Each structure stands twice: as C-alpha cells, then as structure tokens.
Amino acid sequence: MNWDQLRAILWLRWRLSRNQFLRGGTLNAVLSVVVGVLLVLGACGTALGGVAGGWAAGAKASPPVLLVILDGVVFGLLIFWGTGLMVEIQRAESIDLPKLLHLPITLRQVFVFNYVVSHFSPGMLFFLPGLMGFCLGLALGGGVMLALMIPAAAGFVFMLTAWSYCLRGWLAALMTNKRRRRSIIVWVTVVFVLFAQLPNLLVQSSLFKKATGQNRPARTEQPQQAGLVIPEVLLRGHLAVPLGWPGYSAMTLKAGNPWPAVGASLAGGLVGVLGLMRAYRMTLRFYQGYESGRAPVSSRPVAPRPTAGQAPTFLERRLPGLPDEVAALGLATFRSLVRSPELKMAFIMPVVMAVILVSTRFSLAKAPALGKWSLLLATAAVGMATLSVAPTMGNAFGLDRNGFRALVLLPTRRHYVLLAKNLAFFPFMALISLIMLALGVAVAGVSANGLLMGLIQAPTAFLLLCLFCNYSAILAPYKLAVGTLQAKKPKAIVFLVMFINLLLLPLVAPILLLPPGAQLLATYLEWPPWLPVGPLAAAAVLPLVAWAYWLILPAQGRLLQRREQTILLEVTEDTE
C-alpha cells in the first residue's frame, strides 16, 4: 500500500472540495456550516441516547425484549438506508476512477475511500452512533459479556454497507440506459414501499397470532406467565436471515450464550469482505467498458422489414368505431405510456392501498361483513382507481415533452387529439379498477351486484375525470423533471388550476353515488335483494355522462387549438 499516493489523492480531493465550497458564496458557506453542526449534534445526541437506552435495557430487559428492541433498531436503520439508496441510485464517486486508470497507482485504496465516503449520509450519521451507543450501554448495564454486541453490530453494519455499495454499483451499471434508469427508480420505490409494510403484514397475519397465542382464550383458572414469548419459527428466521443476527445475538448474550454473537461477528465480516470484493470487480468492469456485456451495435442482427403479406404492427392496427387518425394517435400514446416511468409511479399508491387492504384482511378475518354497505366500497374502489391516474392525465401534454411538437404539426382536429389521449389512459385505469374491485370482493365480501355496478361505473368515473383533466392539461401544462412526476419550477397558474380541480372534483361525487344510493333505497323499501337496481342505475347514468363528454369535447378541442403554442413553450422550454 503506497501511503504517499493515497495522501496525494486525498489532498487533491480536499482541495477540489474546498474550492467548490468557496465558490458557492457566503450564504452557501453559512448554511453548510449550520447543517454540518446540526448533523454532528444529532449524531452525538443519538449516541448518548443509545448509551442511556442500552444501559437501562441491559439492566432490566429480558432476552426476548432485547431481541425485539434490536429488531426495531435494525428496521429503522434499513428504512433510512433504503431512503438514501432511492435518492442516490447513481454512480457518483468522490474520487473519479476513470481519471486514475491510466496512472500507475493502486486503485484499491481509492475504491475503499469511495466506499467509506459514499455512506456518509444523514441516516447513517444518526443511526450508526445510536446503534453503537446502544451496544455500549448494554455492556455497561448488563455485564461484560454483552460487550460482544459491539463487534456483532459492527460486523452487521459492515456487511450491510458493503453489499449496499455493491447493489448501488450494479444498479448504476444498469441505468446507463436512461429509459431503463427511470424504470429501475420506479420499481425500487415500489419494493421499498412493500418492504416498509412487511412488519404490518407479519404482525397482522393469522400465522403470527396463532404462533404467539393471541387468538387463544385466556384461562382464568391458571395464572399467566409474565414475559414475552417469541415463537420458535421467528427464532429460526432470525438465524437464517442476516437482518436478524443483531437481535438474536443480544438475546443469546443476555441468556449467557456468547457463541451466536461471535459467529455473527465473524460471518458479518466475511460476508462484508465478499461484498466489497464483488463491488470492486464490478466497478473496474464498469469503468473499463465491460459491464454491459453486449455486442457492439454494428454486430447486432438487423430486424427484417415487414412484407406485404405480414400482419400489421401494433401502431398500424385499427380500432372499431374510431377514425384512423384517432386510432393511430391513441395507440402511439398508449405505447408511450407503457414505457413511461411516470405512469408506473402513479401505480404506487394503488399498490400501497392493496397491501393495506390485504393486511386488514388478516386482522379482520372474523369481523362481520359490510353487507349492503359494500356497494359504497365498490364505488370507492372505482374512484380511487380513477384518481390514481389523475396526476399524470392532468398533465398529458407535459408528459409528451418535446414530442408535443409533432402534435402541433399534425393536421388532426384537436378534439380528436384529446379523444386519443383519453382513450390511451383508459386501459390503465380499467386495470387498476379490476384489481381494486377484486380486492373488495376478497376482503370486504362485495356482492355480485356491487361488482357489476363497479364495472359499469368505471367508464363513467373515467369520462368525468377526462373532462377535468383535459382542462387542466390545456390551461396549466408544465414541464416534468426527467423520471419523476415533479414539475420544473411551475408557475402560479399551475397551482391555481390544481386547487380549482380539487374544489370541483367533489361535485362529481353525487353522480357516482346515484347507483349505490338507488340500491340502498331498494333495500330500505324491502325489495328482493337479487334485483340489480344498482347496476341498472349505473347503466342508465353511463350514456348520459358519455353524451355530456361528447358534447363538451369539441369545445375543449377549440381551446386546445388556441393555446397549443403556449403549451408548446411550457412543455419544451428549458427552465433550468
């Protein structure tokens, strides 16, 4: 190891950082110092709080309670770590390796430095001192044997950071393709949300309650044994999953068995070293150009051109009952939306709601059915599915970005453009509606009448939403930041139109509540329950709403024609 080279590289990195800090101005320097001081004070506070909490827990807590406490600390650390990983899923090294590859230096030192610096995040600065302080407090309050928690926790943190650095490098290599990068960000967000709901699903599950005896009736003739009892299945899970090693080590140390903690320390260090070795090889392959493993573009086989006898492509298909220009533009927009990460982000909220509904199914397994009120749940499911696509649909032209220039040049009637845009969004809304209605049937026991009524109400709610979203897209377009649903410095009119939409959306609620209201009225009048009053009312409302949509659509098309130049400037102009 050449220490002179490492000192020279670190001095150069410090000098560049200092010059960048000074160029930011006085205000930037003051704010940076204030933030740095707050981070240091917060780290010191969590460390002292961890020592105090560990001292109290080590002296009084039982072994199962220590396991639960450490599991909670580890889960909090994972939440902050995952948040930081989602924010910074990119290869942003403190020392740029490509500039050093041609020099006769040892790159392992630079790699280790980049690994250490990459984990100086607020989450680590708050949780790592607290975790180590808690382990120190355990040793002070519970005896010398609990001091083995310090190397066990250090091995766990080393293992977690090493493999997270490897994961970040692998994701960065995949995200060299910009379209793939946006999709990866979306799916990482979805996985993170589902992971955050994992403890709720576990605690509310019937298996957990059966294992812990929560569903068993209390026996009054025998005294209850005090203390927390951990199911044997969970203990085996702590041994099998590395995330449970700190809690299991603390529990066994408190019980007087040091070997699990020693094994966790050695295993964490070994797994962490393997992760760093893997990350180092991936980093070198990435910067040397071997990461993708794909053949050059010139060597790829060229797709044969379609002949006259072949079937038409997806964009050449015709939709029955629609003009060819509407069908072509609608199919092109649908294909663009399928590839759009912004619409995938819009699916995150229905996924979260689905997870919450499934978790409530476990906790309310023996709850009484909603009965006639399940009709309102079907309507709520359709409304939720419709609102999930509202943010994206309300800025349909901003989603086009520079592609809106092609729409301006098209000799297509503008209300046809709006119709095609609306039709392209409908399959996504219909898919979410089917999922939400299926969950309603499985979780709350929605009746067949309610399911049929919800299926008919889905296009009704969508057409009503189209009227609002069309005006929003025309009057308040804004440019989207790449890969997100966030606006790039939106103007005040955008917030004003959004606020007006929020005020007007409740006005359509009575229209959607008419069919379930009719079914509830029939129930109150003691009509036969098999009569499909709700579906018939929904079928009667749908053509009226469709007629109103078709009547208003030409006026919206004329408004789009008058404002298309303004929209073009808003969605294509660089506002950075």
NORHU-V352264 format. One record per pair of residues at least 24 apart in sequence whose ideal C-beta (glycine too) atoms are under 6 Angstrom apart, sorted by the first residue. I is the first residue (numbers start at 1). J is the second residue. D is the distance in Angstrom with one decimal. If there is no record, write none. Layout:
<<I J D> <I J D>>
This chain:
<<2 106 5.9> <5 105 5.0> <6 109 4.8> <13 95 5.7> <39 125 5.4> <42 126 5.7> <43 125 4.9> <43 129 4.7> <46 126 5.3> <46 129 5.3> <46 130 3.6> <47 129 3.8> <47 133 4.1> <50 130 4.1> <50 133 2.9> <50 134 3.8> <51 133 4.3> <51 136 5.6> <51 137 4.2> <53 134 5.8> <54 134 4.0> <54 137 2.3> <54 138 4.4> <55 137 4.1> <55 140 5.2> <55 141 3.8> <58 138 4.0> <58 141 3.3> <58 142 3.0> <58 146 5.7> <59 141 4.0> <62 227 5.7> <63 251 4.2> <63 254 4.2> <63 255 4.7> <64 228 4.2> <64 230 4.8> <65 228 5.7> <66 250 4.3> <66 251 5.4> <66 254 5.3> <67 247 4.2> <67 251 4.1> <70 246 4.7> <70 247 3.7> <70 250 4.9> <71 247 4.5> <73 131 5.9> <74 243 6.0> <74 246 5.7> <77 127 4.5> <80 123 2.9> <80 127 5.8> <81 123 5.8> <82 192 4.9> <84 121 4.4> <84 123 5.2> <86 188 5.7> <89 171 5.3> <90 172 5.7> <91 172 3.6> <97 287 5.2> <98 287 5.3> <111 280 5.4> <115 165 5.2> <119 161 5.1> <145 253 5.6> <145 258 5.8> <146 253 5.1> <148 253 5.9> <148 258 5.6> <148 261 4.3> <149 250 5.7> <151 265 4.2> <152 249 4.5> <152 261 4.7> <152 264 4.6> <152 265 4.8> <153 246 5.7> <155 265 4.5> <155 268 2.7> <155 269 4.9> <156 245 5.9> <156 246 5.2> <156 268 5.0> <158 272 4.0> <159 268 4.4> <159 271 4.7> <159 272 4.1> <162 272 4.1> <162 275 3.5> <162 276 4.7> <163 275 4.0> <165 279 5.2> <166 275 5.0> <166 278 5.2> <166 279 3.7> <169 279 5.4> <169 282 5.1> <169 283 5.7> <173 286 5.0> <173 291 4.4> <182 341 3.5> <182 483 3.9> <183 341 5.3> <185 483 5.8> <186 341 4.8> <186 344 4.3> <186 345 5.4> <190 348 5.8> <190 351 6.0> <193 352 5.6> <197 355 4.7> <200 359 5.2> <201 359 5.0> <204 359 5.0> <204 362 4.5> <204 363 4.2> <205 362 4.9> <206 362 5.6> <325 412 5.0> <325 416 5.9> <326 416 5.0> <326 419 5.6> <326 420 4.9> <329 420 3.8> <330 420 3.9> <330 423 4.4> <330 424 5.0> <333 421 5.8> <333 424 3.7> <334 424 4.2> <337 424 5.8> <341 483 5.5> <342 392 5.7> <342 485 5.5> <343 392 5.4> <345 485 5.7> <346 388 5.6> <346 389 5.7> <346 392 5.0> <349 388 5.6> <350 388 5.2> <350 432 5.1> <354 439 5.8> <357 439 5.1> <357 443 5.0> <361 443 4.7> <369 445 4.4> <370 444 5.2> <372 523 5.1> <374 444 5.4> <374 446 4.5> <374 450 5.3> <375 450 4.7> <375 516 4.0> <375 519 5.3> <375 534 5.8> <376 516 5.4> <377 440 5.3> <377 444 5.3> <378 440 5.8> <378 446 5.3> <378 450 4.2> <378 453 6.0> <378 454 3.8> <379 512 5.5> <379 516 5.3> <381 436 3.7> <381 437 5.3> <381 440 5.1> <382 433 5.4> <382 454 5.2> <382 457 4.9> <382 458 5.2> <382 461 5.2> <385 429 5.8> <385 432 3.9> <385 433 4.1> <385 436 5.2> <386 429 5.9> <386 461 4.4> <386 462 5.9> <386 465 5.1> <388 432 5.6> <389 425 5.7> <389 428 5.9> <389 429 5.1> <391 485 6.0> <393 425 5.2> <393 469 4.3> <394 469 4.5> <394 472 4.0> <394 473 6.0> <395 473 5.9> <396 421 5.0> <396 473 4.6> <397 473 5.4> <397 477 5.0> <397 567 5.3> <397 571 5.6> <398 477 5.0> <398 478 5.3> <398 479 5.8> <398 480 5.3> <398 571 4.8> <402 572 5.3> <404 568 5.9> <404 571 5.3> <408 564 5.4> <408 568 5.8> <414 557 3.8> <414 560 4.5> <414 561 4.6> <415 553 4.8> <415 554 4.8> <415 557 2.8> <418 470 5.4> <418 556 5.7> <418 557 5.9> <422 466 4.6> <426 462 5.9> <429 462 5.3> <433 458 4.3> <449 532 5.5> <449 534 5.5> <452 535 4.4> <453 515 5.3> <453 534 4.1> <453 535 4.7> <453 538 4.9> <456 535 5.9> <456 538 3.9> <456 539 5.5> <457 538 5.0> <460 541 5.8> <460 542 4.9> <460 545 5.0> <461 512 5.9> <463 545 5.0> <463 549 4.6> <464 508 4.7> <467 552 6.0> <468 501 5.5> <470 556 4.9> <472 497 5.6> <472 501 5.7> <474 559 5.5> <474 560 5.2> <474 563 5.7> <477 567 4.8> <477 570 4.7> <477 571 5.3> <479 571 5.3> <488 575 4.8> <489 575 4.9> <514 541 5.9>>
